[in-house]
């Protein structure tokens, strides 16, 4: 099960996940469509117990179960990582970016950029509009640097748990 411990960072950083829930997560990382009965057999729980734990992990935001695609193969011809430098409160800018449909990934960083985001767009015009008219015009955005993806070589989510 997942229990919460006091944590000043917010989010799910204060959650403590037991070894059985971690094993369930690892099973689903290997195959998100794996039947609960098969997971139960692998981790030593009933199908119903696995179903309950999975639902709790979903409700707590510990994990999502989604179909991962290569955007280039499903009609999105432009993908880019964008480094952003911010003046003022970086979290306000991060929240505004997270609300944009094209933005798939937002991370606050230390180093050359305050934020790194990944955006997925239909074509070059859509990419230009997103960066030039929506991202660069956000209050607090000082500068951007774009890294356009030419080809996706690896994308996995099977790093397990610790």
ABEGO torsion letter per residue (X at the ends): XBBBBBBAAEEAAABBBBAAAAAAAAAAAABAABBAAAAAAAAGBBAAAAAAAAAAAAAAGABBBBBBBBAAAAGBABBBBBBBBBBEBAAAAAAAAAABAABABBBBBBEABABBBBBBBABAAAAAAAAAAAAAABBGBABBBBBBBABBABBBAAAEBX
